[in-house]
Amino acid sequence: MLSKLIVSAAAVTMMSGVAFAQSSTVNGAAGGAVTGAIVGGPVGAAVGGVAGAIVGTAIDPPPQKVVTYVREAPAPSARVVVKEKIVVGQPLPETVVVTPIPDDPTYAYAVVNDQRVIVEPSSRKVIQVIK
């Protein structure tokens, strides 16, 4: 029984790595599998690998040229302040205007609470906060 669980966990972990080609996804799967194995044994490794792959997919950073563009773009003349905390993975409030990145329309940005943020335009989800 234990050997079947170990084989199943290994198969799920390998499929996670194959199914997701981006490095942060693979790193997320591997990290989740290790943490899961420590906490819950082979079954924990399988569950942790899948969960880690999902989290890894959610936080892939934008290309460096997008980050550079957002850092160097002029700030809007009017200061935008919102009560909500700006959190990666959460959408910006509808009141915040987002500006598309000219060379890469899959990304947009805004300056909110004196922070530059990169967002996914259709969902308004924050991808990265520029420090």
Phi and psi restraints in degrees (value plus and minus 20) as a CYANA .aco file:
   2 LEU   PHI     -82.8   -42.8
   2 LEU   PSI     -59.6   -19.6
   3 SER   PHI     -85.8   -45.8
   3 SER   PSI     -54.5   -14.5
   4 LYS   PHI     -84.7   -44.7
   4 LYS   PSI     -59.2   -19.2
   5 LEU   PHI     -85.7   -45.7
   5 LEU   PSI     -60.1   -20.1
   6 ILE   PHI     -85.6   -45.6
   6 ILE   PSI     -64.2   -24.2
   7 VAL   PHI     -83.0   -43.0
   7 VAL   PSI     -62.1   -22.1
   8 SER   PHI     -82.3   -42.3
   8 SER   PSI     -63.9   -23.9
   9 ALA   PHI     -83.0   -43.0
   9 ALA   PSI     -62.0   -22.0
  10 ALA   PHI     -84.8   -44.8
  10 ALA   PSI     -61.8   -21.8
  11 ALA   PHI     -83.5   -43.5
  11 ALA   PSI     -64.9   -24.9
  12 VAL   PHI     -83.1   -43.1
  12 VAL   PSI     -62.7   -22.7
  13 THR   PHI     -84.3   -44.3
  13 THR   PSI     -62.7   -22.7
  14 MET   PHI     -86.6   -46.6
  14 MET   PSI     -60.5   -20.5
  15 MET   PHI     -83.4   -43.4
  15 MET   PSI     -55.8   -15.8
  16 SER   PHI     -81.4   -41.4
  16 SER   PSI     -64.2   -24.2
  17 GLY   PHI     -86.6   -46.6
  17 GLY   PSI     -56.8   -16.8
  18 VAL   PHI     -93.5   -53.5
  18 VAL   PSI     -61.1   -21.1
  19 ALA   PHI     -88.7   -48.7
  19 ALA   PSI     -46.7    -6.7
  20 PHE   PHI    -137.4   -97.4
  20 PHE   PSI      93.2   133.2
  21 ALA   PHI    -105.7   -65.7
  21 ALA   PSI     -41.7    -1.7
  22 GLN   PHI     -94.5   -54.5
  22 GLN   PSI     124.5   164.5
  23 SER   PHI     -82.3   -42.3
  23 SER   PSI     -59.1   -19.1
  24 SER   PHI     -87.4   -47.4
  24 SER   PSI     -49.7    -9.7
  25 THR   PHI     -88.5   -48.5
  25 THR   PSI     -65.5   -25.5
  26 VAL   PHI     -84.7   -44.7
  26 VAL   PSI     -63.3   -23.3
  27 ASN   PHI     -81.6   -41.6
  27 ASN   PSI     -59.8   -19.8
  28 GLY   PHI     -83.2   -43.2
  28 GLY   PSI     -62.0   -22.0
  29 ALA   PHI     -84.6   -44.6
  29 ALA   PSI     -65.0   -25.0
  30 ALA   PHI     -85.4   -45.4
  30 ALA   PSI     -65.6   -25.6
  31 GLY   PHI     -83.4   -43.4
  31 GLY   PSI     -60.5   -20.5
  32 GLY   PHI     -85.8   -45.8
  32 GLY   PSI     -58.4   -18.4
  33 ALA   PHI     -86.0   -46.0
  33 ALA   PSI     -62.8   -22.8
  34 VAL   PHI     -83.9   -43.9
  34 VAL   PSI     -67.7   -27.7
  35 THR   PHI     -82.2   -42.2
  35 THR   PSI     -62.9   -22.9
  36 GLY   PHI     -82.8   -42.8
  36 GLY   PSI     -58.8   -18.8
  37 ALA   PHI     -85.4   -45.4
  37 ALA   PSI     -59.3   -19.3
  38 ILE   PHI     -85.2   -45.2
  38 ILE   PSI     -63.2   -23.2
  39 VAL   PHI    -100.0   -60.0
  39 VAL   PSI     -65.0   -25.0
  40 GLY   PHI    -145.7  -105.7
  40 GLY   PSI      -5.1    34.9
  41 GLY   PHI      52.0    92.0
  41 GLY   PSI    -174.9  -134.9
  42 PRO   PHI     -80.3   -40.3
  42 PRO   PSI     -60.7   -20.7
  43 VAL   PHI     -85.7   -45.7
  43 VAL   PSI     -60.9   -20.9
  44 GLY   PHI     -81.4   -41.4
  44 GLY   PSI     -55.9   -15.9
  45 ALA   PHI     -84.0   -44.0
  45 ALA   PSI     -62.3   -22.3
  46 ALA   PHI     -84.7   -44.7
  46 ALA   PSI     -68.4   -28.4
  47 VAL   PHI     -85.2   -45.2
  47 VAL   PSI     -64.2   -24.2
  48 GLY   PHI     -83.1   -43.1
  48 GLY   PSI     -57.0   -17.0
  49 GLY   PHI     -84.1   -44.1
  49 GLY   PSI     -64.3   -24.3
  50 VAL   PHI     -87.3   -47.3
  50 VAL   PSI     -65.9   -25.9
  51 ALA   PHI     -82.5   -42.5
  51 ALA   PSI     -61.4   -21.4
  52 GLY   PHI     -84.0   -44.0
  52 GLY   PSI     -57.1   -17.1
  53 ALA   PHI     -85.4   -45.4
  53 ALA   PSI     -59.3   -19.3
  54 ILE   PHI     -85.1   -45.1
  54 ILE   PSI     -66.2   -26.2
  55 VAL   PHI     -83.9   -43.9
  55 VAL   PSI     -60.9   -20.9
  56 GLY   PHI     -80.2   -40.2
  56 GLY   PSI     -57.3   -17.3
  57 THR   PHI     -86.1   -46.1
  57 THR   PSI     -57.1   -17.1
  58 ALA   PHI     -90.4   -50.4
  58 ALA   PSI     -41.5    -1.5
  59 ILE   PHI    -138.5   -98.5
  59 ILE   PSI       4.0    44.0
  60 ASP   PHI     -80.4   -40.4
  60 ASP   PSI     107.3   147.3
  61 PRO   PHI     -93.8   -53.8
  61 PRO   PSI     134.5   174.5
  62 PRO   PHI     -91.5   -51.5
  62 PRO   PSI     143.5   183.5
  63 PRO   PHI     -80.3   -40.3
  63 PRO   PSI     133.2   173.2
  64 GLN   PHI     -79.6   -39.6
  64 GLN   PSI     -54.5   -14.5
  65 LYS   PHI     -84.5   -44.5
  65 LYS   PSI     -51.6   -11.6
  66 VAL   PHI     -89.9   -49.9
  66 VAL   PSI     -64.6   -24.6
  67 VAL   PHI     -81.0   -41.0
  67 VAL   PSI     -64.0   -24.0
  68 THR   PHI     -82.4   -42.4
  68 THR   PSI     -63.7   -23.7
  69 TYR   PHI     -79.6   -39.6
  69 TYR   PSI     -65.8   -25.8
  70 VAL   PHI     -85.8   -45.8
  70 VAL   PSI     -58.7   -18.7
  71 ARG   PHI     -82.0   -42.0
  71 ARG   PSI     -58.8   -18.8
  72 GLU   PHI    -113.6   -73.6
  72 GLU   PSI     -31.5     8.5
  73 ALA   PHI     -85.5   -45.5
  73 ALA   PSI     122.9   162.9
  74 PRO   PHI     -85.4   -45.4
  74 PRO   PSI     121.9   161.9
  75 ALA   PHI     -92.9   -52.9
  75 ALA   PSI     129.5   169.5
  76 PRO   PHI     -84.5   -44.5
  76 PRO   PSI     133.7   173.7
  77 SER   PHI     -88.6   -48.6
  77 SER   PSI     -52.9   -12.9
  78 ALA   PHI    -116.2   -76.2
  78 ALA   PSI     111.7   151.7
  79 ARG   PHI     -94.6   -54.6
  79 ARG   PSI     112.9   152.9
  80 VAL   PHI    -126.4   -86.4
  80 VAL   PSI     102.7   142.7
  81 VAL   PHI    -147.9  -107.9
  81 VAL   PSI     113.0   153.0
  82 VAL   PHI    -147.9  -107.9
  82 VAL   PSI     133.6   173.6
  83 LYS   PHI     -93.7   -53.7
  83 LYS   PSI     -54.3   -14.3
  84 GLU   PHI     -87.1   -47.1
  84 GLU   PSI     125.8   165.8
  85 LYS   PHI     -94.0   -54.0
  85 LYS   PSI     119.3   159.3
  86 ILE   PHI    -102.9   -62.9
  86 ILE   PSI      97.8   137.8
  87 VAL   PHI    -148.2  -108.2
  87 VAL   PSI     113.0   153.0
  88 VAL   PHI     -80.2   -40.2
  88 VAL   PSI     113.3   153.3
  89 GLY   PHI      75.3   115.3
  89 GLY   PSI     -33.7     6.3
  90 GLN   PHI    -125.6   -85.6
  90 GLN   PSI     126.8   166.8
  91 PRO   PHI     -94.7   -54.7
  91 PRO   PSI     132.1   172.1
  92 LEU   PHI     -94.5   -54.5
  92 LEU   PSI     131.1   171.1
  93 PRO   PHI     -78.9   -38.9
  93 PRO   PSI     131.7   171.7
  94 GLU   PHI     -82.2   -42.2
  94 GLU   PSI     -41.4    -1.4
  95 THR   PHI     -94.5   -54.5
  95 THR   PSI     -35.4     4.6
  96 VAL   PHI    -105.7   -65.7
  96 VAL   PSI     108.1   148.1
  97 VAL   PHI    -103.4   -63.4
  97 VAL   PSI     107.7   147.7
  98 VAL   PHI    -126.1   -86.1
  98 VAL   PSI     123.3   163.3
  99 THR   PHI    -131.9   -91.9
  99 THR   PSI     105.2   145.2
 100 PRO   PHI     -84.7   -44.7
 100 PRO   PSI     130.0   170.0
 101 ILE   PHI    -102.3   -62.3
 101 ILE   PSI     100.3   140.3
 102 PRO   PHI     -76.8   -36.8
 102 PRO   PSI     -63.3   -23.3
 103 ASP   PHI    -105.7   -65.7
 103 ASP   PSI     -27.8    12.2
 104 ASP   PHI    -169.6  -129.6
 104 ASP   PSI      64.4   104.4
 105 PRO   PHI     -87.8   -47.8
 105 PRO   PSI     -21.2    18.8
 106 THR   PHI     -96.8   -56.8
 106 THR   PSI     -27.0    13.0
 107 TYR   PHI    -148.7  -108.7
 107 TYR   PSI     134.4   174.4
 108 ALA   PHI    -160.7  -120.7
 108 ALA   PSI     153.2   193.2
 109 TYR   PHI    -163.9  -123.9
 109 TYR   PSI     145.3   185.3
 110 ALA   PHI    -171.8  -131.8
 110 ALA   PSI     139.9   179.9
 111 VAL   PHI    -136.1   -96.1
 111 VAL   PSI      92.5   132.5
 112 VAL   PHI    -151.0  -111.0
 112 VAL   PSI     111.9   151.9
 113 ASN   PHI      33.0    73.0
 113 ASN   PSI      19.0    59.0
 114 ASP   PHI      42.5    82.5
 114 ASP   PSI       2.6    42.6
 115 GLN   PHI    -139.3   -99.3
 115 GLN   PSI     115.3   155.3
 116 ARG   PHI    -108.3   -68.3
 116 ARG   PSI     110.3   150.3
 117 VAL   PHI    -149.5  -109.5
 117 VAL   PSI     123.8   163.8
 118 ILE   PHI    -122.0   -82.0
 118 ILE   PSI     113.1   153.1
 119 VAL   PHI    -149.8  -109.8
 119 VAL   PSI     140.8   180.8
 120 GLU   PHI    -108.3   -68.3
 120 GLU   PSI      97.1   137.1
 121 PRO   PHI     -78.3   -38.3
 121 PRO   PSI     -62.8   -22.8
 122 SER   PHI     -90.7   -50.7
 122 SER   PSI     -56.3   -16.3
 123 SER   PHI    -117.5   -77.5
 123 SER   PSI     -34.8     5.2
 124 ARG   PHI      46.2    86.2
 124 ARG   PSI      -6.2    33.8
 125 LYS   PHI     -90.2   -50.2
 125 LYS   PSI     112.3   152.3
 126 VAL   PHI     -91.7   -51.7
 126 VAL   PSI     105.4   145.4
 127 ILE   PHI    -116.8   -76.8
 127 ILE   PSI     -59.7   -19.7
 128 GLN   PHI    -175.0  -135.0
 128 GLN   PSI     121.7   161.7
 129 VAL   PHI    -122.3   -82.3
 129 VAL   PSI     103.3   143.3
 130 ILE   PHI    -100.6   -60.6
 130 ILE   PSI     106.9   146.9
